[in-house]
């Protein structure tokens, strides 16, 4: 299986800090983003990533959007 060229971070570890992960079109997305007002980074398992960064968690592509991870689709380019 081919994968896109972004860091592969694995699954969120409950023992480490990870920013909220939301669906792109989730109705609660705005509420969650308001709880992270304009954060310049997202955390994933304690590691910080700049706004706009993308990572793969399993087969899910995530984008850092001001302190919250937004699900953007699949990390498998053959099955977007």
LUMVEXKOL-657011 format. One record per atom (N, C-alpha, C, O): atom name; z, x, y. Coordinates in nm, 2 decimals. Each point is the difference from the previous one (the first is absolute). Layout:
# LUMVEXKOL-657011
PT atom     zz     xx     yy
PT   CA      Z      X      Y
...
//
This chain:
# LUMVEXKOL-657011
PT atom     zz     xx     yy
PT    N   0.00   0.08  -0.12
PT   CA   0.00  -0.08   0.12
PT    C   0.00   0.09   0.12
PT    O   0.08   0.09   0.01
PT    N  -0.17  -0.12   0.09
PT   CA   0.00   0.07   0.12
PT    C   0.11  -0.06   0.10
PT    O   0.03  -0.11  -0.01
PT    N   0.02   0.20   0.09
PT   CA   0.10  -0.05   0.10
PT    C  -0.04   0.05   0.14
PT    O  -0.07   0.11   0.01
PT    N   0.12  -0.18   0.09
PT   CA  -0.04   0.04   0.13
PT    C   0.09   0.12   0.04
PT    O   0.11   0.02  -0.07
PT    N  -0.14   0.06   0.17
PT   CA   0.06   0.12   0.03
PT    C   0.11  -0.02   0.11
PT    O  -0.02   0.03   0.11
PT    N   0.13  -0.08  -0.16
PT   CA   0.12  -0.02   0.09
PT    C   0.12   0.04  -0.09
PT    O  -0.01   0.00  -0.12
PT    N   0.13   0.03   0.18
PT   CA   0.11   0.04  -0.08
PT    C   0.04  -0.11  -0.10
PT    O   0.00  -0.12   0.04
PT    N   0.03   0.15  -0.16
PT   CA   0.05  -0.09  -0.10
PT    C   0.15   0.02  -0.01
PT    O   0.05   0.10  -0.04
PT    N   0.03  -0.21   0.08
PT   CA   0.14   0.02   0.02
PT    C   0.08  -0.07  -0.11
PT    O   0.13   0.01   0.00
PT    N  -0.19  -0.07  -0.10
PT   CA   0.07  -0.07  -0.11
PT    C   0.07  -0.13   0.05
PT    O  -0.04  -0.05   0.10
PT    N   0.13   0.01  -0.18
PT   CA   0.07  -0.13   0.03
PT    C   0.12   0.03   0.10
PT    O   0.05   0.11   0.00
PT    N  -0.02  -0.22   0.08
PT   CA   0.12   0.02   0.08
PT    C   0.13   0.02  -0.08
PT    O   0.02  -0.06  -0.10
PT    N   0.06   0.16   0.14
PT   CA   0.12   0.04  -0.07
PT    C   0.11  -0.07   0.07
PT    O   0.02   0.02   0.12
PT    N   0.06  -0.11  -0.18
PT   CA   0.10  -0.08   0.07
PT    C   0.12   0.09   0.05
PT    O   0.07  -0.04   0.09
PT    N  -0.07   0.17  -0.14
PT   CA   0.11   0.09   0.05
PT    C  -0.05   0.07   0.13
PT    O   0.08   0.07   0.06
PT    N  -0.20  -0.08  -0.02
PT   CA  -0.06   0.06   0.12
PT    C  -0.05  -0.10   0.10
PT    O  -0.03  -0.11  -0.04
PT    N   0.03   0.15   0.16
PT   CA  -0.04  -0.10   0.11
PT    C  -0.15  -0.01   0.00
PT    O  -0.08   0.09   0.00
PT    N   0.04  -0.22   0.00
PT   CA  -0.15  -0.03   0.01
PT    C  -0.01  -0.12   0.10
PT    O   0.08  -0.10  -0.01
PT    N  -0.17   0.12   0.10
PT   CA  -0.03  -0.11   0.10
PT    C  -0.05  -0.13  -0.07
PT    O  -0.05   0.01  -0.11
PT    N   0.07  -0.12   0.17
PT   CA  -0.05  -0.13  -0.06
PT    C  -0.15   0.01  -0.04
PT    O  -0.08   0.06   0.07
PT    N   0.05  -0.12  -0.18
PT   CA  -0.14  -0.01  -0.05
PT    C  -0.04  -0.15   0.01
PT    O   0.06  -0.09  -0.06
PT    N  -0.17   0.06   0.14
PT   CA  -0.04  -0.13   0.02
PT    C  -0.15  -0.02  -0.03
PT    O  -0.08   0.09   0.00
PT    N   0.05  -0.22  -0.04
PT   CA  -0.14  -0.03  -0.02
PT    C  -0.07  -0.01   0.14
PT    O   0.06  -0.05   0.09
PT    N  -0.19   0.09  -0.09
PT   CA  -0.07  -0.01   0.13
PT    C   0.00  -0.13   0.07
PT    O   0.01  -0.02   0.12
PT    N  -0.02  -0.09  -0.21
PT   CA  -0.01  -0.13   0.06
PT    C   0.13  -0.09  -0.03
PT    O  -0.01  -0.12   0.00
PT    N   0.12   0.19  -0.03
PT   CA   0.13  -0.07  -0.02
PT    C   0.05  -0.07   0.12
PT    O   0.00   0.06   0.11
PT    N   0.04  -0.18  -0.12
PT   CA   0.05  -0.08   0.12
PT    C   0.12   0.07   0.06
PT    O   0.03  -0.01   0.12
PT    N   0.05   0.08  -0.20
PT   CA   0.12   0.06   0.05
PT    C  -0.02   0.14   0.06
PT    O   0.09   0.07   0.04
PT    N  -0.22  -0.02  -0.04
PT   CA  -0.03   0.13   0.04
PT    C   0.04   0.03   0.15
PT    O   0.06   0.10   0.03
PT    N  -0.08  -0.20   0.05
PT   CA   0.04   0.02   0.14
PT    C   0.15   0.01   0.02
PT    O   0.04   0.08   0.08
PT    N   0.03  -0.16  -0.16
PT   CA   0.15   0.01   0.01
PT    C   0.05   0.14  -0.05
PT    O   0.08   0.06   0.07
PT    N  -0.14  -0.01  -0.18
PT   CA   0.04   0.13  -0.05
PT    C  -0.04   0.11   0.10
PT    O   0.08   0.09   0.02
PT    N  -0.20  -0.10   0.04
PT   CA  -0.04   0.10   0.10
PT    C   0.09   0.00   0.12
PT    O   0.03   0.10   0.06
PT    N   0.02  -0.22  -0.02
PT   CA   0.09  -0.01   0.12
PT    C   0.14   0.07  -0.03
PT    O   0.07   0.05   0.09
PT    N  -0.04  -0.04  -0.22
PT   CA   0.13   0.06  -0.04
PT    C  -0.02   0.15   0.00
PT    O   0.10   0.08   0.00
PT    N  -0.22  -0.03   0.01
PT   CA  -0.03   0.15   0.01
PT    C  -0.08   0.02   0.13
PT    O  -0.11   0.05  -0.01
PT    N   0.17  -0.08   0.12
PT   CA  -0.08   0.00   0.13
PT    C  -0.06   0.13   0.04
PT    O   0.07   0.09   0.04
PT    N  -0.20  -0.07  -0.07
PT   CA  -0.07   0.12   0.05
PT    C   0.04   0.13  -0.06
PT    O  -0.02   0.10   0.06
PT    N   0.07  -0.10  -0.18
PT   CA   0.04   0.12  -0.06
PT    C  -0.12   0.09  -0.02
PT    O  -0.11  -0.05  -0.04
PT    N   0.12   0.18   0.08
PT   CA  -0.12   0.09  -0.01
PT    C  -0.03   0.04  -0.15
PT    O  -0.10   0.06  -0.02
PT    N   0.20  -0.08  -0.07
PT   CA  -0.02   0.04  -0.14
PT    C   0.04  -0.10  -0.10
PT    O   0.07  -0.10   0.04
PT    N  -0.12   0.11  -0.16
PT   CA   0.05  -0.08  -0.11
PT    C   0.06   0.10  -0.10
PT    O  -0.03   0.12  -0.01
PT    N   0.13  -0.17  -0.06
PT   CA   0.06   0.08  -0.11
PT    C  -0.04  -0.05  -0.13
PT    O  -0.01  -0.12  -0.03
PT    N  -0.01   0.22  -0.06
PT   CA  -0.03  -0.04  -0.14
PT    C   0.08   0.10  -0.09
PT    O  -0.02   0.12   0.00
PT    N   0.12  -0.17  -0.07
PT   CA   0.09   0.08  -0.08
PT    C   0.06   0.12   0.08
PT    O   0.01   0.11  -0.05
PT    N   0.03  -0.14   0.18
PT   CA   0.06   0.10   0.08
PT    C  -0.09   0.09   0.08
PT    O   0.05   0.08   0.08
PT    N  -0.18  -0.09  -0.11
PT   CA  -0.09   0.09   0.07
PT    C  -0.07  -0.08   0.11
PT    O  -0.04  -0.12  -0.02
PT    N   0.02   0.18   0.14
PT   CA  -0.06  -0.07   0.11
PT    C  -0.15   0.02   0.01
PT    O  -0.05   0.11  -0.03
PT    N  -0.02  -0.22   0.07
PT   CA  -0.14   0.00   0.02
PT    C  -0.03  -0.06   0.14
PT    O   0.06  -0.10   0.04
PT    N  -0.15   0.16   0.03
PT   CA  -0.04  -0.04   0.13
PT    C  -0.07  -0.14   0.00
PT    O  -0.06  -0.03  -0.10
PT    N   0.07  -0.04   0.21
PT   CA  -0.07  -0.13   0.02
PT    C  -0.15   0.03  -0.03
PT    O  -0.06   0.10   0.05
PT    N   0.00  -0.19  -0.13
PT   CA  -0.14   0.01  -0.04
PT    C  -0.02   0.08  -0.13
PT    O  -0.11  -0.01  -0.05
PT    N   0.21   0.08   0.00
PT   CA  -0.01   0.07  -0.13
PT    C  -0.02  -0.10  -0.11
PT    O   0.04  -0.12   0.01
PT    N  -0.11   0.16  -0.11
PT   CA  -0.02  -0.08  -0.12
PT    C   0.05   0.08  -0.12
PT    O  -0.01   0.12  -0.01
PT    N   0.07  -0.20  -0.09
PT   CA   0.05   0.06  -0.13
PT    C  -0.04  -0.10  -0.11
PT    O  -0.02  -0.12   0.03
PT    N   0.03   0.17  -0.15
PT   CA  -0.02  -0.09  -0.12
PT    C   0.14  -0.01  -0.07
PT    O   0.06   0.11  -0.03
PT    N  -0.02  -0.23   0.01
PT   CA   0.12  -0.02  -0.08
PT    C  -0.04  -0.07  -0.12
PT    O  -0.04  -0.12   0.00
PT    N   0.03   0.19  -0.12
PT   CA  -0.07  -0.06  -0.11
PT    C  -0.15  -0.01   0.03
PT    O  -0.06   0.10   0.04
PT    N   0.01  -0.22  -0.06
PT   CA  -0.14  -0.02   0.04
PT    C  -0.02  -0.08   0.13
PT    O  -0.11  -0.05   0.03
PT    N   0.22   0.04   0.05
PT   CA   0.00  -0.07   0.12
PT    C  -0.01   0.09   0.12
PT    O   0.08   0.09   0.01
PT    N  -0.18  -0.11   0.07
PT   CA  -0.02   0.08   0.13
PT    C   0.08  -0.06   0.11
PT    O   0.00  -0.12   0.02
PT    N   0.09   0.21   0.04
PT   CA   0.09  -0.05   0.10
PT    C  -0.04   0.08   0.13
PT    O  -0.04   0.12   0.00
PT    N   0.05  -0.19   0.12
PT   CA  -0.02   0.06   0.13
PT    C   0.12  -0.01   0.08
PT    O   0.06  -0.11   0.01
PT    N  -0.01   0.21   0.05
PT   CA   0.11   0.00   0.09
PT    C  -0.04  -0.07   0.13
PT    O  -0.09   0.05   0.07
PT    N   0.16  -0.16  -0.04
PT   CA  -0.03  -0.07   0.13
PT    C   0.13  -0.02   0.08
PT    O   0.08  -0.10  -0.02
PT    N  -0.05   0.20   0.10
PT   CA   0.12   0.00   0.09
PT    C   0.13  -0.04  -0.08
PT    O   0.07  -0.09   0.04
PT    N  -0.04   0.17  -0.14
PT   CA   0.13  -0.02  -0.07
PT    C   0.00  -0.09  -0.12
PT    O   0.10  -0.01  -0.07
PT    N  -0.22  -0.05   0.03
PT   CA  -0.01  -0.08  -0.12
PT    C  -0.12   0.04  -0.07
PT    O  -0.11   0.03   0.06
PT    N   0.12  -0.03  -0.20
PT   CA  -0.12   0.02  -0.08
PT    C  -0.08  -0.13  -0.02
PT    O   0.06  -0.10  -0.03
PT    N  -0.19   0.10   0.05
PT   CA  -0.08  -0.11  -0.02
PT    C  -0.09   0.02  -0.11
PT    O  -0.08   0.10  -0.01
PT    N   0.08  -0.19  -0.09
PT   CA  -0.09   0.01  -0.12
PT    C  -0.14  -0.02   0.05
PT    O  -0.04  -0.11   0.06
PT    N  -0.05   0.20  -0.09
PT   CA  -0.14   0.00   0.05
PT    C  -0.10  -0.02  -0.12
PT    O  -0.12  -0.02   0.03
PT    N   0.16   0.02  -0.15
PT   CA  -0.09  -0.02  -0.11
PT    C   0.04   0.09  -0.11
PT    O   0.11   0.04  -0.02
PT    N  -0.22   0.01  -0.06
PT   CA   0.02   0.08  -0.11
PT    C  -0.03   0.14   0.03
PT    O  -0.08   0.04   0.08
PT    N   0.15   0.05  -0.16
PT   CA  -0.03   0.14   0.01
PT    C  -0.12   0.04  -0.09
PT    O  -0.04   0.12   0.00
PT    N   0.00  -0.21  -0.08
PT   CA  -0.11   0.02  -0.10
PT    C  -0.13  -0.04   0.07
PT    O  -0.02  -0.12   0.01
PT    N  -0.07   0.21   0.04
PT   CA  -0.12  -0.04   0.07
PT    C  -0.09  -0.08  -0.09
PT    O  -0.09  -0.07   0.05
PT    N   0.10   0.07  -0.18
PT   CA  -0.08  -0.08  -0.09
PT    C   0.04  -0.14  -0.02
PT    O  -0.07  -0.09  -0.04
PT    N   0.20   0.07   0.08
PT   CA   0.06  -0.14  -0.01
PT    C   0.08  -0.03   0.13
PT    O   0.12   0.00   0.00
PT    N  -0.19  -0.01   0.11
PT   CA   0.07  -0.02   0.13
PT    C   0.08  -0.13   0.01
PT    O   0.06  -0.02   0.11
//
